[in-house]
Amino acid sequence: MPFNLKEMPKKPKRFVSGGRTCAGCAIPVLARTILGATDKPIVACTATGCMEVTSSIYPFSSWNIPWIHSAFENAAATISGVEAAYKALKRKGKVTKDIKFIAFGGDGGTYDIGIQALSGAMERGHDMLYVCYDNNAYMNTGNQGSSATPYGAATTTTPAGKVKQGKEQWRKDLVKIIAAHNIPYAAQAAVHNLADLYKKAEKALSIEGPAFITVLAPCTTLWKYPPEMTMQYSKLAVETKFWPLFEIENGKLKVNYKPSKEVPVEEFLKGQGRFRHLFKPENKGMLEHIQKTINENWERLLREEGL
Amino acid sequence: MMVTKKMYPMTGAQAIAEAMRQINPDVVAAYPITPQTPIIENFAKFVADGRVDTEYIRVESEHSAMSATVGAAAAGGRAMTATASAGLALMWEIVYVAASMRLPIIMPIANRALSGPINIHCDHSDTMGTRDSGWIQIYSETAQEAYENMFLALKLAENKNVQLPAMVCLDGFITSHGVENVEIYDDKTMKDFAGEYKPIDPLLDVDNPITYGPLQLQDYYFETKRQQVDAMKNAKKVFLEAGKELSKITGNDYGYFEKYMMDDAEAVIVVMNSTAGNVKSVVDEMRKDGKKVGLLKLRLFRPFPYEEVAEALHKIPVVGVFDRAESFGACPPLYGEIRNALFDSEKKPKMQSFVFGLGGRDIFSHQIENVFETLLEGETSGETKYIGCRGC
């Protein structure tokens, strides 16, 4: 079914309101969009992190579907166990419905501590979707740097100081790493573009086998911008090509959105507290480096699309 | 009930795999580690030959083995894994999660020393490390016992008043790789004993959604832990009930411990797993010379049968406790429990702690005999003695 924003509220409420996310958090929006992308029943798993702590404070739960949290680094392994039990019980006729399986993890739980379990699950070929909500650092615990933290961003473990100016490395390219497992579907999405996110989730949930989507989830609290600006920053990340929207389906890469005009990366970086130091005159070279790298990455993406 | 059994020469690992084949779990998620490897190799062959209906998950680590097993059990499947040593250490975090979620997972352990230095041979430092994790722990002297303990553990773990995961421990290499004659009971009998698994609150019941593993802080965590305490108390009672049920098939006794020549014993050794066999043979020899020595072989370490151990040991003049694990800066774990068990007894034995066999160091009959001789002479001290260790 094609995405229809007006129809979305009429879908069964799988992730209910009343959770404890910060005002302006991207997580409930992306969770509802993804969980609404199939009419089949879903069993979900969430890694320790913002989504988990804000949605499952006992005795309350935002999850109106079967849901499990086990630990930080093992969402992919946990859901693969659930999916294996499903296969076994379905074979024995003890489960009759067609059920889909989704694991959610933040960038810390996915790019860093959970990458081994994720790689294992992808290689084994479980019928599952892994969703990484990428807010660029360990936001649940107050903005510690991860391998998803962008170059130059100040976090509490990569602070901007007198001799260091935030994170010194570029982000890991996780979608390509996961795609290299030769899985049927891997994609990068952003929370402001719900139609694109929905379409990707729908595709990921319709194919058989492992699928992976990482979704940019701007963080009002620790990117340090006003809460009403989340969608705006998500959009700017895409327009500046900081966060291209693309998918790799059966090995074929497609760029889903090509900005019609050049928007300099400063437009995305400015107004975010984590990048404030980049705008000091002495850090001009860092801004130039970011722009240059983004341009090169975009060109490479277009070349890969043409292959 | 028509029970038949057949004897086969097999290793402990094969015997465990046979039990797993007969139980036919829905999911086995496992990662190979010496000396557990032949358990899962044998089981993987059963899967490959279609002799079980199990989904076998070839995970990329023990952390994922336990995580996937937790997922499978929460989903509503009968789920198992197996490991040893560093594998159990890597699982550690999720071992606790499994117990807190009250998932009746069965996990055979081929006991092996923990690093470092790296060592692949037997001691009990791996499972002793997880003694406070909320898992039931059953120890096995022989391959035969390991086979039977798998069924005992299953019945106990899945009991509605227990709902706790259980480890079935056997000595790495000594039992896991040693070949014995093992009596395997017929498939129908053992499958009937295992019965059909009826999960409580499975994730796959999508019409009745349940939340597993929520955040519990100062306001609820404590009560969840307290419920685990009660479940363990129930487990102690249910252990004997499950044993009686299994005994109807095997005719064997499944008490908390086995008492060997203890009635008139003046000196008793307490030990777990394969070394009990060595002690028995020494007891037999010394009894021929009129020496009143005996053995208490503990089967159930968690929950610990304090009252029963006290009752069995309080009139024994001298007791030596053999630990195959060390607790650095404290008394060794089994000794600590035995001593604790006897604290309230009016009459209590003199006691001596021994540590032996770390990293697979052999223990010989003459060493056990020497221990008995010193115990018979009433020689005890507050210091642990180390058997067969250079410079001790």
Chai-1 contact restraints between the chains, C-beta under 6 A:
chainA,res_idxA,chainB,res_idxB,connection_type,confidence,min_distance_angstrom,max_distance_angstrom,comment,restraint_id
A,P41,B,V206,contact,1.0,0.0,6.0,A-B,restraint_1
A,V43,B,L203,contact,1.0,0.0,6.0,A-B,restraint_2
A,V53,B,L215,contact,1.0,0.0,6.0,A-B,restraint_3
A,S56,B,T211,contact,1.0,0.0,6.0,A-B,restraint_4
A,S56,B,P214,contact,1.0,0.0,6.0,A-B,restraint_5
A,S56,B,L215,contact,1.0,0.0,6.0,A-B,restraint_6
A,I57,B,L215,contact,1.0,0.0,6.0,A-B,restraint_7
A,Y58,B,P214,contact,1.0,0.0,6.0,A-B,restraint_8
A,Y58,B,Q216,contact,1.0,0.0,6.0,A-B,restraint_9
A,Y58,B,Y220,contact,1.0,0.0,6.0,A-B,restraint_10
A,S61,B,T211,contact,1.0,0.0,6.0,A-B,restraint_11
A,W63,B,T211,contact,1.0,0.0,6.0,A-B,restraint_12
A,I65,B,P209,contact,1.0,0.0,6.0,A-B,restraint_13
A,P66,B,L203,contact,1.0,0.0,6.0,A-B,restraint_14
A,P66,B,V206,contact,1.0,0.0,6.0,A-B,restraint_15
A,P66,B,P209,contact,1.0,0.0,6.0,A-B,restraint_16
A,P66,B,I210,contact,1.0,0.0,6.0,A-B,restraint_17
A,W67,B,T211,contact,1.0,0.0,6.0,A-B,restraint_18
A,I68,B,A74,contact,1.0,0.0,6.0,A-B,restraint_19
A,I68,B,Y212,contact,1.0,0.0,6.0,A-B,restraint_20
A,I68,B,G213,contact,1.0,0.0,6.0,A-B,restraint_21
A,H69,B,G213,contact,1.0,0.0,6.0,A-B,restraint_22
A,S70,B,S67,contact,1.0,0.0,6.0,A-B,restraint_23
A,S70,B,V70,contact,1.0,0.0,6.0,A-B,restraint_24
A,S70,B,V97,contact,1.0,0.0,6.0,A-B,restraint_25
A,S70,B,G213,contact,1.0,0.0,6.0,A-B,restraint_26
A,A71,B,E93,contact,1.0,0.0,6.0,A-B,restraint_27
A,N74,B,S67,contact,1.0,0.0,6.0,A-B,restraint_28
A,A77,B,S64,contact,1.0,0.0,6.0,A-B,restraint_29
A,A77,B,S67,contact,1.0,0.0,6.0,A-B,restraint_30
A,A77,B,A68,contact,1.0,0.0,6.0,A-B,restraint_31
A,T78,B,S67,contact,1.0,0.0,6.0,A-B,restraint_32
A,T78,B,G71,contact,1.0,0.0,6.0,A-B,restraint_33
A,S80,B,A68,contact,1.0,0.0,6.0,A-B,restraint_34
A,G81,B,A29,contact,1.0,0.0,6.0,A-B,restraint_35
A,G81,B,A68,contact,1.0,0.0,6.0,A-B,restraint_36
A,G81,B,T69,contact,1.0,0.0,6.0,A-B,restraint_37
A,G81,B,G71,contact,1.0,0.0,6.0,A-B,restraint_38
A,G81,B,A72,contact,1.0,0.0,6.0,A-B,restraint_39
A,V82,B,G71,contact,1.0,0.0,6.0,A-B,restraint_40
A,V82,B,A75,contact,1.0,0.0,6.0,A-B,restraint_41
A,V82,B,L203,contact,1.0,0.0,6.0,A-B,restraint_42
A,A84,B,V27,contact,1.0,0.0,6.0,A-B,restraint_43
A,A84,B,E55,contact,1.0,0.0,6.0,A-B,restraint_44
A,A84,B,I57,contact,1.0,0.0,6.0,A-B,restraint_45
A,A84,B,A72,contact,1.0,0.0,6.0,A-B,restraint_46
A,A85,B,D26,contact,1.0,0.0,6.0,A-B,restraint_47
A,A85,B,V27,contact,1.0,0.0,6.0,A-B,restraint_48
A,A85,B,A72,contact,1.0,0.0,6.0,A-B,restraint_49
A,A85,B,A75,contact,1.0,0.0,6.0,A-B,restraint_50
A,A85,B,G77,contact,1.0,0.0,6.0,A-B,restraint_51
A,Y86,B,L204,contact,1.0,0.0,6.0,A-B,restraint_52
A,K87,B,E55,contact,1.0,0.0,6.0,A-B,restraint_53
A,A88,B,D26,contact,1.0,0.0,6.0,A-B,restraint_54
A,A88,B,V27,contact,1.0,0.0,6.0,A-B,restraint_55
A,A88,B,E55,contact,1.0,0.0,6.0,A-B,restraint_56
A,A88,B,G77,contact,1.0,0.0,6.0,A-B,restraint_57
A,V95,B,L204,contact,1.0,0.0,6.0,A-B,restraint_58
A,A117,B,S64,contact,1.0,0.0,6.0,A-B,restraint_59
A,G120,B,V59,contact,1.0,0.0,6.0,A-B,restraint_60
A,G120,B,E60,contact,1.0,0.0,6.0,A-B,restraint_61
A,G120,B,S64,contact,1.0,0.0,6.0,A-B,restraint_62
